[in-house]
């Protein structure tokens, strides 16, 4: 027997039709469609506000990212990292804060390092053999051998 395939929007439309027919209580209706009462009331409210368009799936992506740095600042970090590929994020921020006063307090070291790595300017990209050399291993790694 093949699986019964339905689109989520069609199921929601059937839910709304059944809800508006007053044949079922909200609890019975939600149990019948396999959703919680909270979701059932949410679909009903969306339908009343927006019509059929309100029943379609919505994006789950956040509207904004509070720790995102602006593109201009990321470009400043990347330009300085290109000039000095072995400087760390802390030093890059200190130099940028001296040269550009509005940079102070914009981002922490982790954000500046992350934006440089995203542009392919991280320490891993500049020295691929550094992790494999024996003098880079820690004392903890040597004890494990």
N, C-alpha and C positions, 0 to 999 in steps of 0.2 A: 504494500500500500504506500503510495507516495506521500511525502510530507505536505501538509497544507501550508502554502506560502501566501502571506498577506503583507501588505505594506503597513508600516506603523501608522501612517496618516489615515489610511482607510479604517483601521481598527479604532482610531480615536473618533473618526466621524460616526462610526456605528455606535460607539460609546455615547456620544453626544445625542444621537437620535434616540437611543434607548432612555437616556436620562431625561430628555424632553418629553417623552411619551408618558411619563409618570406610572409605568407599569412596575417598576422596581424601586426599592429604597436604594440610597446611595451605597450602603454596605453590601447589599446583594449584588448591585451592579459592579462594584469594584471587585468583589470576590469572583464574579463571573468572568471578568476580563483580566484577572490576575494582577491587579494593581492595588496600591494602598489607597485609603480614602483621601489622604492628602493629595496624591497625584490626580485622583478623580476630580476633586474640587479645583485643582489647578487647571486641568484641561477645560473644565466647565467655565471657569473665569476667563481663560484665554479666548475661548470661543465667543463668549459674550462681549469681550472687548474688541477682538480683531476678526471675528468670523472664522472661516475655514483656514485662512492664512495663519492664524494663531496656533493651529494644531500641528504645523510642520516642526521638524526638529530644529533646535536652535544651537548656535555655536557654543561650545563649552570653553572657548579660549577666553582668557581674562581680558577685560577692557583696557587695562593698562598694567605696566610692570613697574612697581615703585622703585626698584633698584637699578633700572636701566639707565645707562648714561647716554647723553646725546651724541649724535654722529660727529659733531665738530670736536668734542673732547676725545672721542675714540680715535679720530684722525691725528690729533696732536700726540697722543700716546704712541700710535703706530709710527708716526714720522720720527719721533725721538728714539724709539726702539730700533728703527732701521739704521739710524746713525750709530747707536751704541747697543749692539745686539746682546751683550753679556751683562748689561745693567739689569738689576731686579726691579720689581714693581714699586717698591718703597722708594728707591732712588729716583726712578722716573717721575713719581708724583712730587717728590721734593723739588726737583729741578723745574717741573712744570709750574709748581706753585710760585716759584721765584720769578719765572718769566711771564706768567699769566696770572695776575692776582685773583681773578674771578674763579680760578680752578680750585682754590682752597675749599675744602669741605664738600666738593662735588661727589667724589667717590673714594672708596677705600682701596687698599692695595689689591684685594682680591678681584675687584671689578676691573682695575686697570690691567692686571695680569691676564684676566680672562679675555678682555678685548684684544690684547696683543696676541694671545694664543689663537683666538678665533681668526685673526688675520694671517695666521701661519708664521708668526714672529716669536713664538715661544722658545724657551731654551732647548726644549726637546728637538725642535726643528733645526736649530743652529748647530747642535752637536750630537749627531746620532750615536756616536760611539761612547759618549761619556758614561752612560749607564753600564756599559759592559766592561769598563776598565776596572782592575782590582782595587785601585786606590780610591774609588768612589764608594766602595761598600762600607757599611757601618760596622761597628764592633758587634752589634747584635747579629748581623748576618754572618760574621766570622765564627761566632760562638755556635751557630746552628749547624755548622759543617762537621 
